[in-house]
Amino acid sequence: MAMALPMLVLYATGALAPLMLEEAHINPHILGIFTLAAFGVAAVLSMYAGRWVKHWGVRQAAVSLFLLTGLSFTVLIWVEHWLGMALAIAVCGIAQALANPVTNQAIASQVPPSRKALMVGVKQSGVQLAALAAGSVLSLAATEWGWRSAFALMIPLCFGMAGLVAGKHWQARVPVIRISARGQGDKLVLVYLLVMQAGVGVTLAAFITQIPMVAAQIGMSTQQAAFLITLFGGVGIVSRLVLTPLASRLRHESDLLLILYPVAGLSLLCAFSATQAWQWLIYVGVVGIGSTLVATNAVAMAMVIQYPVFGEIPTASGRVSAAFFGGLASGSLLFQTAASLTEYFHAGIGLLLLCMVICCWSAVSLRIATLRH
């Protein structure tokens, strides 16, 4: 829930966009501002969120996360002006910034070593759970009662989770890895991980925003295009649950990353090469990206918990999140800028493939550096 609820605002504004656009004060440009407000704030504040988690502790940080998310939903359903709505979504960006540092620290301090990798996969799948909920439960509720009423359903859940966290007995379990060793860290090794997550963020943002357009161009219906996003979310959940523990069993997690990034590149080519006669290619591409790139984010978070060389868990988690959110915030714009250089998607696809090449290089460098330590 800590990963899902802050992201739900963003996914819901996309899924419910047709209903929101019926109001005179909202237009497609404003919906783009909503995305920038959420991810922009999350990217900037993620650099500091780790310090907050260290200072507050897991309980206070998690309670703050859920209260901020509930406040965001509350303001969003009451204000009429788009600026107030953007500010409400920006508040949710603060919760997004806290999500990875607080959940990673909770796993490090509360979960036995043998289950850490699995729990990282479980909690990272919350992001895809938000996408599924936005496209199913909230969409159905919004159709029946309106988009504001659909958002209102999430408010009790947010405040209920805050109460659950506040009342939980947190065990004073000490992480296996010494804090003093983590405090040193290796900045260059962390940079490799940041580069990978920025590249993944750029690619995922561009892919998710462009796939519905590609689907429309090859003659797919609105329902079929919506199913692609649902398929992406479902496959993403499975991949994070399966591949995160699998990566931890290898000699080094980057061994798996060096397989996932090239497969993701091939999946991009499949998706953007789809035609009306070869519509199945877009399904291959969606499944391929959902089962590769989505999992790499969870693997990265598991590495932050596993290896002392990245430094203290909350701080490193915040920085990795900042790189990922920064990529998400800029990915669609970068793709559109690159694609505008040619008549079709060629330059845009080239940009995304370049991201995958850089990710592979960073994974190799990361493997060499961490094994050396």
C-alpha angles and dihedrals in degrees: 000000000000089000097036106046099055090048093045092075091059096044091045094053087055097044093045095040095114091057093043091051090060088075112087096228095058126073136165091267090056091050087057089053089054090057092048091048093054101042095033093057091041092051094050098042094044087075089065102029093088091060090051092052091049091050098042101034128227096289098052094039093050093047089051090050094055094042092051091049092049090048090051093053091045095053092042094059095046106044121080103191117085092228091059090048091051090051090050091053089046088058087056087054087066089056090048089054091054096045102083099037094049096043094045091049090048091052092046093052103032108033125075114247093248091060101039097096093048091049091051088054091048095050094043089053086065088081091060089043087060090054092051092048092049092051096045120019098029093041091053093046092047091051091053102037108011132268095276091056090048090055090047090063089068096055097077089046092054095048091041090055090049089055092046092053092045092052097044119109104235112206116229091233115163118223115247091235114074116248091222091058091047092049092067100054129164113258095198093054090050090050090059089055092046091052091052093049093047090052092048091049093051092048096046094047093050093044096050094047096044102042095074088052092049089049091053092048093055093050103262119150125244089255091053091049091050089050089057090061091046090049090049091052095047095048089046092057093051093046093052093048094048106033100043094063089039092056091052091058093057124087087257132000091233088068087072094040090057087060097042098052096054091045088051089053091053089047090054090053091050094050096047093042093058117123134182090267093043101041091142089074091071090055090051089051095049093048090045095052092042092053096044119026094034090055094049091068091056091046089053092053091048089053091052089057095042104047123060090200091079091063130233112000101235093046095045091045091053093050093048089049091050091055092047095047090045089056092047092049094051103029099089093045092048091050093049091048092050093043091053088067090072137031093250136028095283099112092040092053089047089056092053093047089051088054089055092050091051090048090053091050091049091049091053092047091047092051093051093047098046095045088051089056 
